[in-house]
């Protein structure tokens, strides 16, 4: 039997607003709501790195995660050619199901736009979490008053939508007004 390796997405994801506008909608949400200096965990950077590239303008600090080697390499090239960007935007190469929340700070906003899109039976033996566990672990990293965002246009949104109600109730989140293709839940203040 051959050596087991992670089965990860191979192709970089370009910015295609007609097909997947969530990152552009998120940047617009931040701007239109006057949100500045937010700490953001962003699941799924895309090869376009749109959220990270917009971070300096709003004073945001973004920690992105990608499981695509090409997207990680494009991030490295971005920071090498634009060193100031590296002060605002960091990318971790990791399968989201292997994320260790003990290594993460608390955030003002967590984007889970691609929740339920990447679960793989092949990778299950290496996973620390399933999608419900990812939601619970990353939701726990949101500061009181902070937000978790979801993308309703995801092909897997129906799966995420089934997880949200029980999680929101047990974790102390309440839904607030949607924006474009995005839905947001705010963590109640203690």
C-alpha positions in Angstrom: 0.0 0.0 0.0 1.3 3.4 -1.0 2.1 6.3 1.3 -0.9 8.4 2.3 -1.0 12.1 1.4 -3.5 14.8 1.8 -6.0 15.1 -1.0 -6.1 18.9 -1.5 -7.5 21.2 -4.1 -4.9 21.5 -6.8 -5.9 24.6 -8.9 -5.6 28.2 -7.8 -8.9 30.1 -7.5 -8.9 33.3 -9.5 -11.2 36.2 -8.8 -14.4 35.6 -10.7 -17.1 37.8 -9.2 -19.8 36.4 -11.5 -19.2 32.9 -10.0 -18.0 33.7 -6.5 -18.5 37.2 -5.3 -18.1 36.5 -1.5 -14.7 38.2 -1.0 -15.7 41.3 -2.9 -19.0 41.5 -1.0 -17.1 41.1 2.3 -14.7 44.0 1.4 -17.8 46.1 0.5 -19.4 45.1 3.8 -16.4 46.3 5.8 -16.3 49.6 3.9 -20.0 50.3 3.9 -20.3 49.6 7.6 -17.3 51.8 8.5 -15.4 48.9 10.0 -11.8 49.7 10.6 -8.9 48.0 12.3 -10.6 44.6 12.4 -8.7 41.3 13.1 -10.0 38.9 10.5 -9.7 35.1 10.1 -10.4 34.4 6.4 -11.0 30.8 5.3 -10.2 30.5 1.6 -7.9 33.2 0.3 -8.3 32.4 -3.4 -5.3 33.0 -5.7 -6.6 36.6 -6.0 -6.0 37.3 -2.2 -8.7 40.0 -2.5 -9.5 40.3 1.2 -5.8 40.4 2.2 -5.0 43.0 -0.5 -7.8 45.2 0.8 -6.7 44.9 4.4 -4.2 47.9 4.5 -6.8 50.4 3.3 -9.1 49.6 6.3 -6.3 49.1 8.8 -7.3 45.4 9.0 -5.1 42.5 10.0 -6.0 39.4 8.1 -5.0 35.8 8.8 -6.0 33.7 5.8 -5.9 30.0 5.3 -5.4 28.1 2.1 -4.9 24.4 1.3 -3.8 25.1 -2.3 -0.1 25.2 -2.9 -0.4 27.6 -5.8 -2.3 30.1 -3.7 0.2 29.9 -1.0 3.1 30.5 -3.4 1.2 33.4 -4.9 0.9 34.9 -1.4 4.6 34.5 -0.9 5.2 36.3 -4.2 2.8 39.1 -3.3 4.6 39.8 0.0 8.1 39.6 -1.6 7.1 42.2 -4.1 5.0 44.3 -1.7 6.6 43.9 1.8 4.2 46.4 3.4 1.4 43.9 2.7 3.1 41.4 5.0 2.4 43.6 8.0 -1.4 43.3 7.4 -1.9 40.0 5.7 -0.6 36.5 6.7 -1.5 33.2 5.0 -1.2 29.8 6.6 -1.0 26.7 4.5 -3.4 24.2 6.1 -6.3 21.9 5.5 -9.0 23.7 7.5 -9.9 20.4 9.1 -6.4 20.3 10.6 -6.5 23.8 12.1 -5.4 23.9 15.7 -7.4 26.7 17.5 -4.8 26.8 20.3 -2.5 28.4 17.8 -4.9 31.2 16.9 -5.7 34.5 18.6 -9.2 35.8 19.0 -10.7 37.7 16.1 -13.2 40.5 15.4 -14.5 38.6 12.4 -14.2 35.0 11.1 -15.3 34.3 7.6 -16.4 30.7 6.9 -17.6 31.4 3.4 -16.5 27.9 2.2 -17.7 25.8 5.2 -18.7 22.3 4.1 -17.0 22.6 0.7 -13.8 20.6 1.3 -14.6 17.6 3.6 -12.9 14.6 2.1 -13.2 10.9 3.2 -9.6 10.5 2.0 -8.4 13.2 4.5 -10.7 12.2 7.3 -8.0 10.1 9.1 -5.8 13.2 9.3 -8.6 15.7 10.4 -8.9 17.2 13.8 -12.4 18.4 13.0 -15.4 17.9 10.7 -17.3 20.9 9.5 -19.4 21.2 12.7 -16.1 21.1 14.6 -14.5 23.8 12.4 -17.6 26.0 13.0 -17.4 25.4 16.8 -13.7 25.9 17.1 -13.4 29.0 14.9 -16.6 30.5 16.4 -15.0 30.2 19.8 -12.2 32.4 18.6 -14.6 35.4 18.0 -14.4 38.2 20.5 -17.7 39.3 22.2 -19.5 41.5 19.7 -17.6 40.0 16.8 -18.9 38.4 13.7 -19.0 35.1 11.8 -19.8 35.3 8.1 -21.2 32.7 5.7 -21.6 32.8 1.9 -25.1 31.8 0.7 -23.8 31.2 -2.9 -21.5 28.4 -1.9 -22.4 25.1 -3.5 -22.2 23.6 0.1 -24.2 26.4 1.8 -27.2 24.0 2.4 -24.9 21.9 4.6 -23.5 24.9 6.5 -27.0 26.3 7.0 -28.0 23.0 8.7 -25.1 23.5 11.2 -25.7 27.1 12.0 -28.9 27.2 14.1 -27.7 24.7 16.8 -24.2 26.2 16.8 -25.5 29.8 17.1 -27.8 28.9 20.0 -25.1 27.0 22.0 -22.3 29.5 21.2 -24.3 32.7 22.0 -24.5 34.1 18.4 -27.5 36.0 16.9 -28.1 36.7 13.3 -27.9 40.3 12.1 -28.8 41.9 8.8 -27.4 40.1 5.7 -25.3 41.9 3.1 -25.4 40.9 -0.6 -24.6 37.2 -0.7 -23.4 37.1 2.9 -25.1 36.2 6.2 -23.6 37.3 9.5 -24.0 36.2 13.2 -22.8 38.4 16.0 -21.4 37.0 19.3 -23.4 38.3 22.2 -21.4 40.5 24.6 -21.0 38.9 28.1 
